[in-house]
Amino acid sequence: MSERYPDKTIIGLTGNIAVGKSLALGALAELGAAVIDADQVAHQVLLRGGAAYEAVLAAFGRGILGADGEIQRGALADVVFADPAQLRRLEAITHPAIRLEIDRRIRGAKADVLVIEAIKLLEGDLKNAVDAVWVVDASRENQLQRLTVERGMSPAEARRRIDGQNSQADKLRQADTIIVNDGSAADTRAQIERAWAALRDAG
């Protein structure tokens, strides 16, 4: 149990792009965990009227807006993934707002086990909120295939997205549990079910 959330067990689920975090999150939800997708929270705080909307516009200009007045995440991604300094600038604006919303959701959840899925779980203060770190891993070959085939990226764009992220090896070194998603979905789910059973037995 977390000191911050004494009545709940918090799993931090992480891993780099296209390793299969969404599959793992779905499986954990089916097993009874409440789930918080940090990317969805990040989307929420960027919506018009959201906690980070005005500050992001002030930092990056109105060129990232669509005709509907909403921030276009693709346009924003083009800016920040091309320049690490710009990515850090965006994160300095959005991360505090994301953290506050995640805290609100944790405190309001009825489940006793929650999963926070966040690609940068270990790089920020979210790691201080979790009781266990689960890392989903996959080969670079499978990452590239998922990005090009399933998400329609060009091979060059897929490589750029993968290479622009923090080290997966660093995440693996900090993991309490590693889920390897290089086989079938059934194999990945079986690993998750074993880890879930161990967590429940320990608790």
Backbone bond lengths (Angstrom), bond angles and torsions (degrees), N, CA, C in turn:
res aa  C-N    CA-C-N  psi(-1)  N-CA   C-N-CA  omega(-1)  CA-C   N-CA-C  phi
1 M - - - 1.456 - - 1.529 110.25 -
2 S 1.307 115.43 138.99 1.457 120.81 -179.81 1.524 110.11 -76.69
3 E 1.336 116.38 144.39 1.465 119.40 175.54 1.517 110.63 -62.25
4 R 1.332 116.31 -34.70 1.458 120.05 -178.28 1.527 111.02 -74.51
5 Y 1.335 116.34 -30.56 1.468 121.66 -178.34 1.525 108.04 -129.64
6 P 1.339 118.42 76.82 1.465 121.16 -169.85 1.521 115.02 -65.73
7 D 1.328 118.58 -18.43 1.460 120.50 -179.07 1.526 112.68 -98.77
8 K 1.333 117.35 8.82 1.460 120.54 -175.36 1.530 110.64 -136.25
9 T 1.328 115.29 150.93 1.460 122.01 169.85 1.521 107.53 -105.44
10 I 1.321 116.27 126.16 1.461 121.21 -175.62 1.526 109.32 -111.84
11 I 1.339 115.39 121.62 1.463 121.70 173.18 1.520 107.71 -98.44
12 G 1.313 116.23 129.28 1.459 120.63 171.44 1.515 108.88 -96.73
13 L 1.317 117.67 118.02 1.467 123.12 -177.77 1.522 108.64 -106.92
14 T 1.330 116.25 123.49 1.454 118.85 -177.31 1.523 110.90 -144.67
15 G 1.316 115.17 -177.24 1.457 122.96 -175.00 1.516 107.30 143.92
16 N 1.305 117.03 156.42 1.457 120.05 -175.95 1.524 112.15 -76.42
17 I 1.313 116.10 -179.70 1.454 122.46 -173.49 1.535 111.54 -59.23
18 A 1.337 115.73 139.06 1.470 123.79 172.09 1.524 113.64 63.28
19 V 1.332 117.57 29.53 1.462 119.29 173.89 1.527 111.65 -93.27
20 G 1.336 117.51 -17.08 1.455 120.54 178.22 1.513 114.63 112.97
21 K 1.316 116.98 29.29 1.467 119.91 179.88 1.521 111.87 -63.92
22 S 1.323 117.71 -36.23 1.468 120.16 -178.74 1.523 111.16 -65.80
23 L 1.328 116.88 -38.31 1.465 120.90 175.49 1.518 110.21 -60.40
24 A 1.322 116.41 -46.00 1.462 120.63 179.89 1.523 111.32 -64.42
25 L 1.313 116.58 -41.16 1.462 120.67 -179.88 1.525 110.58 -62.99
26 G 1.328 116.63 -43.01 1.459 120.45 178.33 1.518 112.12 -62.45
27 A 1.325 116.72 -41.33 1.460 120.55 179.43 1.524 111.02 -64.53
28 L 1.314 117.16 -40.95 1.463 120.73 179.17 1.527 111.33 -66.61
29 A 1.324 116.48 -36.30 1.468 119.56 176.36 1.527 110.49 -63.44
30 E 1.332 116.66 -40.94 1.463 120.49 178.69 1.528 111.56 -64.31
31 L 1.331 116.38 -29.26 1.462 120.66 179.36 1.527 112.81 -80.35
32 G 1.329 116.92 -8.32 1.459 120.03 173.96 1.513 116.27 117.38
33 A 1.325 117.26 0.65 1.466 119.46 178.50 1.524 110.40 -78.56
34 A 1.317 116.12 147.21 1.464 120.40 166.53 1.524 106.78 -81.45
35 V 1.322 117.04 139.24 1.466 119.52 -174.30 1.525 110.70 -120.23
36 I 1.322 113.93 143.15 1.461 121.80 175.96 1.518 107.20 -127.30
37 D 1.315 116.38 117.50 1.462 122.71 179.18 1.525 107.47 -94.35
38 A 1.326 116.62 108.02 1.467 119.85 -176.54 1.522 111.93 -63.32
39 D 1.342 117.54 -28.78 1.459 119.73 177.89 1.527 110.29 -67.19
40 Q 1.332 116.70 -38.34 1.466 120.41 177.01 1.529 110.27 -66.36
41 V 1.330 116.35 -38.88 1.467 119.80 176.32 1.526 110.02 -64.01
42 A 1.340 116.34 -40.88 1.468 120.50 177.68 1.521 110.92 -60.93
43 H 1.326 116.28 -38.59 1.465 120.37 176.65 1.531 109.98 -63.47
44 Q 1.332 116.23 -42.39 1.466 121.14 -178.40 1.525 111.75 -61.56
45 V 1.333 117.56 -43.36 1.467 119.10 -176.20 1.528 111.98 -72.21
46 L 1.353 116.98 -15.93 1.464 120.81 178.41 1.524 113.17 -91.10
47 L 1.333 117.36 -10.56 1.460 119.77 178.68 1.525 110.43 -64.79
48 R 1.326 115.46 153.76 1.466 119.49 177.99 1.528 109.06 -56.87
49 G 1.315 116.05 126.00 1.457 120.96 -174.11 1.514 113.22 91.92
50 G 1.341 117.16 -9.93 1.455 121.35 179.23 1.520 111.88 -73.75
51 A 1.327 115.21 167.91 1.461 120.99 -170.77 1.526 113.86 -63.77
52 A 1.339 117.85 -26.52 1.470 119.68 -176.29 1.527 113.48 -110.50
53 Y 1.321 117.47 -0.38 1.475 121.42 -171.94 1.528 112.68 -56.88
54 E 1.310 117.48 -55.23 1.466 120.76 -174.48 1.527 111.67 -66.21
55 A 1.324 117.07 -39.95 1.465 120.22 -179.00 1.525 111.47 -66.52
56 V 1.336 117.20 -36.43 1.468 120.44 178.35 1.525 110.25 -69.04
57 L 1.319 117.04 -40.23 1.471 119.83 176.38 1.524 110.93 -62.31
58 A 1.315 116.29 -42.15 1.463 119.70 179.88 1.526 111.23 -63.28
59 A 1.322 116.50 -34.26 1.467 120.58 -177.07 1.520 112.97 -80.89
60 F 1.341 117.30 -36.18 1.466 120.10 -169.91 1.524 114.27 -116.55
61 G 1.320 117.24 -5.14 1.458 119.86 174.79 1.517 113.64 87.40
62 R 1.322 115.13 164.99 1.461 121.06 -175.08 1.526 112.48 -79.83
63 G 1.323 116.86 -2.73 1.459 119.95 177.39 1.515 113.58 -66.69
64 I 1.322 117.35 -14.03 1.465 120.51 178.80 1.528 112.19 -90.84
65 L 1.344 116.56 1.01 1.462 120.48 -179.27 1.519 111.38 -86.95
66 G 1.338 115.16 145.33 1.450 121.18 170.66 1.516 110.23 -88.59
67 A 1.330 115.46 179.17 1.463 120.53 -179.14 1.523 112.14 -63.46
68 D 1.330 116.64 -24.60 1.467 121.06 -179.21 1.526 112.88 -85.28
69 G 1.337 116.78 1.87 1.454 119.91 179.84 1.514 114.55 83.99
70 E 1.321 116.86 1.61 1.460 120.47 178.20 1.529 110.15 -91.50
71 I 1.320 115.62 150.17 1.461 120.76 174.62 1.522 108.82 -67.96
72 Q 1.318 116.16 127.89 1.460 121.39 177.85 1.527 108.20 -87.16
73 R 1.315 116.17 112.29 1.462 119.75 -173.87 1.527 111.87 -63.01
74 G 1.328 116.66 -32.15 1.459 119.36 178.21 1.518 111.56 -64.73
75 A 1.329 116.02 -43.19 1.468 120.30 179.13 1.524 110.82 -65.82
76 L 1.325 116.05 -40.09 1.462 119.86 178.13 1.530 110.55 -65.91
77 A 1.332 116.40 -40.38 1.466 120.54 178.92 1.520 111.41 -62.69
78 D 1.338 116.36 -38.87 1.466 119.49 179.07 1.528 111.29 -58.99
79 V 1.324 115.92 -35.51 1.465 120.57 -179.85 1.526 111.05 -73.91
80 V 1.327 116.31 -50.09 1.468 118.72 -169.18 1.522 113.54 -81.11
81 F 1.334 117.77 -29.65 1.462 118.21 -179.71 1.523 111.85 -78.15
82 A 1.318 117.07 -13.28 1.467 120.49 177.34 1.524 112.38 -87.79
83 D 1.335 116.81 -9.89 1.470 120.11 -173.66 1.528 109.29 -148.12
84 P 1.325 118.54 107.71 1.469 120.70 -178.53 1.527 113.73 -55.16
85 A 1.324 117.28 -32.96 1.469 119.79 179.61 1.529 110.72 -66.50
86 Q 1.330 116.35 -38.15 1.462 120.19 178.23 1.527 110.98 -69.30
87 L 1.328 116.30 -35.75 1.462 119.30 176.83 1.525 110.36 -64.04
88 R 1.319 117.15 -43.33 1.476 120.24 177.61 1.527 110.68 -62.63
89 R 1.313 115.85 -37.06 1.470 120.31 178.87 1.527 110.29 -63.40
90 L 1.328 116.62 -44.82 1.464 120.46 178.41 1.523 110.53 -62.15
91 E 1.320 116.54 -45.45 1.463 120.04 -177.29 1.525 111.87 -64.64
92 A 1.326 117.19 -34.25 1.466 120.36 178.15 1.525 111.24 -63.67
93 I 1.334 116.24 -28.64 1.464 121.08 178.30 1.520 111.02 -82.40
94 T 1.334 116.41 -47.36 1.463 119.90 -169.35 1.526 114.21 -84.35
95 H 1.327 118.24 -33.28 1.463 119.27 -172.38 1.524 114.08 -60.18
96 P 1.347 120.66 -42.46 1.469 118.38 177.46 1.532 112.86 -60.99
97 A 1.325 117.29 -39.06 1.465 120.57 178.99 1.522 110.94 -67.35
98 I 1.325 116.52 -40.25 1.462 120.99 178.26 1.526 110.05 -63.65
99 R 1.324 116.27 -43.24 1.467 120.30 -178.18 1.525 111.33 -62.52
100 L 1.316 117.66 -40.98 1.463 120.72 179.10 1.521 111.61 -63.60
101 E 1.332 117.05 -41.22 1.461 120.50 -179.83 1.526 110.97 -68.78
102 I 1.326 117.45 -39.87 1.463 120.01 177.54 1.528 110.29 -63.38
103 D 1.316 117.37 -41.85 1.462 121.15 177.72 1.527 110.62 -59.35
104 R 1.323 116.18 -42.04 1.471 120.16 179.03 1.526 110.89 -62.06
105 R 1.330 116.29 -41.96 1.468 119.98 -178.30 1.530 111.86 -69.44
106 I 1.327 116.65 -38.93 1.466 119.39 178.20 1.523 110.07 -61.12
107 R 1.328 116.57 -47.68 1.461 120.24 -176.65 1.525 111.75 -65.96
108 G 1.325 116.80 -26.66 1.458 119.86 -179.57 1.517 114.89 -90.16
109 A 1.327 117.79 -6.72 1.468 121.13 -175.92 1.524 111.25 -75.80
110 K 1.334 115.70 143.63 1.458 120.73 178.29 1.529 112.17 -89.62
111 A 1.323 117.53 -25.09 1.467 121.00 -179.33 1.525 110.79 -68.40
112 D 1.345 115.98 152.03 1.466 119.05 178.77 1.526 112.39 -91.51
113 V 1.337 117.72 -10.49 1.463 121.69 173.36 1.521 108.16 -121.62
114 L 1.310 116.41 126.60 1.464 121.89 177.90 1.516 109.27 -122.60
115 V 1.322 115.02 148.38 1.459 121.39 176.32 1.522 108.20 -120.08
116 I 1.329 115.76 125.24 1.462 121.16 172.47 1.514 107.33 -103.95
117 E 1.326 116.92 115.91 1.463 120.50 176.74 1.519 108.62 -96.99
118 A 1.334 116.48 119.05 1.463 120.87 -177.30 1.517 109.48 -149.95
119 I 1.326 116.41 125.41 1.461 120.10 -178.42 1.522 111.39 -64.41
120 K 1.341 117.04 -29.81 1.470 120.59 179.56 1.527 111.49 -111.96
121 L 1.296 116.08 37.10 1.462 121.69 179.80 1.525 112.01 -53.42
122 L 1.325 116.95 -44.79 1.462 121.29 -171.74 1.516 113.42 -86.75
123 E 1.331 116.61 -10.48 1.456 119.87 -178.10 1.522 112.85 -90.49
124 G 1.330 117.29 -10.64 1.457 121.04 -178.38 1.514 111.21 -126.63
125 D 1.340 115.91 -165.17 1.460 118.34 -175.49 1.523 113.23 -83.65
126 L 1.332 118.20 -1.68 1.462 119.50 175.78 1.523 111.57 -59.31
127 K 1.323 116.70 -31.37 1.473 119.52 -178.56 1.519 111.65 -59.59
128 N 1.334 117.13 -25.24 1.460 120.46 -179.61 1.523 112.34 -75.69
129 A 1.328 116.89 -11.31 1.461 120.48 -178.57 1.521 112.52 -94.74
130 V 1.340 118.24 -9.34 1.462 119.79 -171.98 1.525 111.60 -104.43
131 D 1.332 114.07 153.29 1.463 121.13 177.81 1.520 112.09 -93.57
132 A 1.326 116.96 -25.98 1.463 121.41 -179.09 1.518 108.98 -147.30
133 V 1.328 115.69 142.92 1.465 121.80 178.41 1.523 108.66 -106.91
134 W 1.321 115.92 119.78 1.463 122.10 174.81 1.525 107.33 -109.25
135 V 1.324 116.34 127.94 1.461 121.28 -179.96 1.523 109.37 -115.11
136 V 1.328 116.02 127.40 1.465 121.66 173.54 1.522 107.33 -91.78
137 D 1.333 115.51 132.87 1.457 120.43 -176.91 1.525 110.09 -126.59
138 A 1.325 115.74 152.55 1.467 122.21 175.67 1.516 107.99 -156.08
139 S 1.311 116.09 157.77 1.457 119.82 178.76 1.523 110.29 -68.67
140 R 1.320 115.95 155.09 1.465 120.85 176.49 1.531 110.34 -59.17
141 E 1.316 116.42 -38.05 1.473 120.21 178.94 1.525 110.93 -58.49
142 N 1.328 116.74 -44.50 1.461 119.76 179.07 1.522 111.91 -70.07
143 Q 1.326 117.22 -36.13 1.464 119.49 174.72 1.534 110.53 -58.57
144 L 1.317 116.49 -48.37 1.472 120.59 -179.05 1.521 111.14 -61.81
145 Q 1.323 116.65 -41.81 1.463 119.60 -179.79 1.525 111.07 -63.44
146 R 1.324 116.88 -43.66 1.466 119.86 -179.17 1.527 111.22 -64.53
147 L 1.323 116.54 -40.16 1.464 119.31 -178.79 1.522 111.95 -69.74
148 T 1.326 117.75 -38.08 1.466 120.02 -177.52 1.522 111.78 -81.53
149 V 1.323 116.99 -42.38 1.468 120.50 -175.36 1.525 111.40 -82.88
150 E 1.326 116.91 -48.15 1.463 120.26 -173.55 1.526 112.83 -85.39
151 R 1.333 117.65 -31.36 1.467 120.05 -177.11 1.520 113.12 -109.53
152 G 1.323 117.44 -2.76 1.459 121.07 173.30 1.514 115.89 73.11
153 M 1.328 118.15 19.91 1.463 120.00 177.82 1.526 110.25 -79.17
154 S 1.314 115.45 154.14 1.459 119.62 170.34 1.526 108.22 -71.72
155 P 1.335 118.20 155.84 1.470 119.29 177.27 1.526 112.70 -55.67
156 A 1.332 117.07 -38.75 1.468 119.97 -179.75 1.525 111.19 -65.15
157 E 1.345 116.37 -43.10 1.465 120.10 178.83 1.524 110.44 -65.20
158 A 1.333 117.04 -40.65 1.461 120.66 179.49 1.525 110.89 -61.40
159 R 1.325 116.47 -44.49 1.469 119.84 178.77 1.527 110.78 -63.93
160 R 1.332 116.47 -38.49 1.465 120.35 -179.96 1.527 110.82 -64.35
161 R 1.327 116.53 -41.68 1.465 119.93 179.63 1.535 111.02 -64.92
162 I 1.323 115.99 -43.28 1.467 119.60 179.88 1.525 110.64 -64.88
163 D 1.327 116.29 -46.77 1.467 120.72 -175.71 1.522 112.50 -71.01
164 G 1.339 117.01 -20.52 1.456 120.73 -179.01 1.513 114.13 -81.34
165 Q 1.337 116.78 -3.05 1.454 119.73 -176.67 1.523 111.51 -98.35
166 N 1.319 114.65 161.74 1.458 119.54 177.61 1.524 110.40 -66.50
167 S 1.297 116.09 160.38 1.457 122.55 -171.99 1.527 112.92 -59.74
168 Q 1.331 115.69 126.06 1.458 120.58 172.26 1.531 109.99 -66.13
169 A 1.322 117.10 -33.85 1.471 120.42 179.24 1.525 111.11 -60.38
170 D 1.329 117.29 -37.51 1.466 120.26 177.31 1.521 110.85 -63.75
171 K 1.325 116.24 -39.77 1.465 119.92 178.04 1.527 110.35 -63.52
172 L 1.328 116.01 -44.62 1.462 120.02 -178.24 1.524 111.39 -62.20
173 R 1.317 117.37 -35.92 1.467 120.65 179.32 1.530 111.94 -65.43
174 Q 1.316 117.03 -26.08 1.469 120.88 -178.05 1.526 113.03 -98.13
175 A 1.329 116.68 2.72 1.462 120.70 -174.25 1.522 112.15 -76.56
176 D 1.329 115.39 140.28 1.459 121.37 166.65 1.526 110.27 -86.66
177 T 1.329 115.73 -32.34 1.465 122.42 179.17 1.517 108.28 -138.03
178 I 1.338 116.94 136.16 1.464 121.93 177.16 1.524 108.94 -117.16
179 I 1.325 115.65 127.30 1.463 122.90 176.38 1.525 107.19 -107.87
180 V 1.325 117.48 118.07 1.464 121.32 -178.71 1.526 108.86 -95.87
181 N 1.324 115.84 116.51 1.466 121.63 -175.73 1.532 110.44 -109.03
182 D 1.331 115.60 60.33 1.461 120.62 176.60 1.523 112.21 -112.64
183 G 1.322 116.44 -3.61 1.454 120.23 179.97 1.517 110.83 -107.81
184 S 1.314 115.72 -144.48 1.462 120.51 179.53 1.523 110.35 -79.22
185 A 1.335 115.26 162.98 1.464 119.92 175.72 1.522 110.45 -61.32
186 A 1.333 116.63 -35.57 1.464 120.53 179.57 1.524 111.03 -64.06
187 D 1.331 116.69 -39.79 1.463 120.34 178.36 1.528 110.66 -64.54
188 T 1.329 115.81 -42.79 1.465 119.78 179.23 1.523 110.64 -63.45
189 R 1.326 116.70 -43.07 1.466 120.29 179.01 1.531 111.31 -62.94
190 A 1.330 116.52 -37.08 1.466 119.87 179.35 1.529 110.61 -63.68
191 Q 1.326 117.16 -40.26 1.468 120.48 176.58 1.527 110.70 -61.77
192 I 1.330 115.93 -41.89 1.464 120.74 -178.79 1.524 110.38 -66.07
193 E 1.328 116.60 -41.35 1.463 120.20 179.63 1.529 111.37 -63.59
194 R 1.339 116.96 -38.33 1.474 119.74 177.74 1.530 110.63 -66.09
195 A 1.325 116.21 -43.07 1.466 119.82 179.69 1.529 111.09 -65.67
196 W 1.328 116.56 -37.99 1.462 121.55 177.94 1.530 110.65 -63.58
197 A 1.325 116.10 -44.65 1.463 119.98 179.57 1.526 110.78 -61.91
198 A 1.335 116.52 -40.38 1.467 120.21 178.44 1.524 111.06 -64.78
199 L 1.328 116.54 -39.82 1.466 120.86 178.13 1.517 110.42 -63.09
200 R 1.332 116.60 -44.36 1.457 120.98 -179.49 1.527 110.92 -65.80
201 D 1.328 116.70 -39.93 1.465 119.96 179.34 1.527 110.98 -64.92
202 A 1.339 115.57 -38.16 1.468 120.27 -179.15 1.517 111.61 -70.49
203 G 1.358 115.33 -30.47 1.454 119.25 -176.42 1.498 113.46 -82.15
